[in-house]
Amino acid sequence: MNFTQSLQTCYKKFFDFSGRASKSEYWWFWLFNVILYLLQFVFQGDLALLISLVVIANFIPTIAAGVRRIHDSNKSGWHLLIGLIPLIGLWVFVLLAQDGSKGKNRFGPKPKK
């Protein structure tokens, strides 16, 4: 999955917290959010306000993509909340970065690359 396909998929699944997400889907969308976040500091005025609104609007699809990504490891999406705990939250990063389970798991079939 490339950058644009990832954006399309994550926006199509705006409120979809079920199923699985591939590593490329999640990490391309995460990169897009980081770029938006950094652009807030580069621009000033109305454009910065517009970018800030987009960053806020991306909160739900980013969480949804994270939950689907954790589902790929055959873990509950609630594990994403562990990321709020200092140091212990690094385990969530491991879940997001590792390869998903092979074949079908309890959250559905293996996502396309």
C-alpha positions as CSV (number, residue, x, y, z in Angstrom):
1,M,0.0,0.0,0.0
2,N,1.4,3.4,-1.0
3,F,0.9,6.8,0.6
4,T,-2.2,7.8,-1.3
5,Q,-3.9,4.4,-0.9
6,S,-3.3,4.6,2.8
7,L,-4.9,8.0,3.1
8,Q,-7.9,6.8,1.0
9,T,-8.3,3.7,3.1
10,C,-8.1,5.5,6.5
11,Y,-10.6,8.2,5.4
12,K,-13.0,5.6,4.0
13,K,-12.8,3.8,7.4
14,F,-13.1,7.0,9.4
15,F,-15.2,5.5,12.2
16,D,-14.3,1.8,11.5
17,F,-12.6,0.3,14.6
18,S,-13.1,-3.3,13.4
19,G,-10.9,-5.4,11.2
20,R,-7.2,-5.2,10.6
21,A,-4.8,-2.6,9.1
22,S,-1.4,-3.4,7.5
23,K,1.8,-1.8,8.7
24,S,2.0,0.3,5.6
25,E,-1.6,1.6,6.0
26,Y,-1.0,2.7,9.5
27,W,2.5,4.1,9.2
28,W,1.8,6.1,6.0
29,F,-1.2,7.6,7.7
30,W,0.9,8.3,10.8
31,L,3.5,10.1,8.6
32,F,0.8,12.2,7.0
33,N,-0.3,13.3,10.5
34,V,3.2,14.1,11.6
35,I,3.7,16.3,8.5
36,L,0.5,18.1,9.2
37,Y,1.5,18.6,12.8
38,L,4.8,20.1,11.8
39,L,3.2,22.3,9.2
40,Q,1.3,24.0,12.0
41,F,4.6,25.5,13.2
42,V,5.8,26.5,9.8
43,F,2.8,28.5,8.7
44,Q,1.1,31.4,10.5
45,G,-2.3,32.9,10.4
46,D,-5.3,31.5,8.7
47,L,-3.4,28.6,7.1
48,A,-2.1,27.5,10.5
49,L,-5.6,27.6,11.8
50,L,-6.8,25.4,8.8
51,I,-4.0,22.9,9.4
52,S,-4.9,22.8,13.1
53,L,-8.5,22.0,12.3
54,V,-7.4,19.2,9.9
55,V,-5.1,17.8,12.7
56,I,-8.0,17.8,15.1
57,A,-10.3,16.2,12.5
58,N,-7.7,13.4,12.0
59,F,-7.8,12.4,15.6
60,I,-10.6,9.8,15.2
61,P,-9.3,8.2,12.0
62,T,-5.8,8.0,13.5
63,I,-7.1,6.2,16.6
64,A,-9.3,3.9,14.4
65,A,-6.2,3.0,12.3
66,G,-4.2,2.3,15.4
67,V,-6.9,0.0,16.8
68,R,-7.1,-1.9,13.5
69,R,-3.3,-2.1,13.5
70,I,-3.2,-3.6,16.9
71,H,-6.0,-6.0,15.8
72,D,-3.5,-7.3,13.2
73,S,-1.4,-8.6,16.1
74,N,-4.5,-10.5,17.4
75,K,-4.8,-8.1,20.4
76,S,-7.7,-6.0,21.6
77,G,-7.7,-2.4,20.4
78,W,-8.0,-1.4,24.0
79,H,-4.2,-2.1,24.3
80,L,-3.8,1.3,22.6
81,L,-4.7,3.0,25.9
82,I,-1.5,1.4,27.4
83,G,0.4,4.0,25.3
84,L,-0.7,6.6,27.8
85,I,1.4,5.1,30.5
86,P,5.0,6.4,30.6
87,L,7.6,3.8,29.6
88,I,5.1,0.9,29.8
89,G,3.5,2.5,26.8
90,L,6.5,1.6,24.6
91,W,4.9,-1.8,24.4
92,V,2.2,-0.3,22.2
93,F,4.9,0.9,19.8
94,V,6.1,-2.7,19.6
95,L,2.6,-3.9,18.8
96,L,2.2,-1.2,16.1
97,A,5.6,-2.0,14.5
98,Q,5.6,-5.8,14.6
99,D,4.3,-8.0,11.8
100,G,0.7,-9.1,12.1
101,S,-0.5,-12.6,12.7
102,K,-0.3,-14.9,9.8
103,G,-3.6,-15.6,8.0
104,K,-7.0,-15.0,9.5
105,N,-7.3,-14.1,13.2
106,R,-10.3,-13.3,15.4
107,F,-10.5,-9.8,13.9
108,G,-10.7,-10.9,10.2
109,P,-8.5,-11.8,7.3
110,K,-5.0,-10.6,6.8
111,P,-5.0,-7.1,5.3
112,K,-3.6,-6.4,1.9
113,K,-0.2,-4.9,1.8
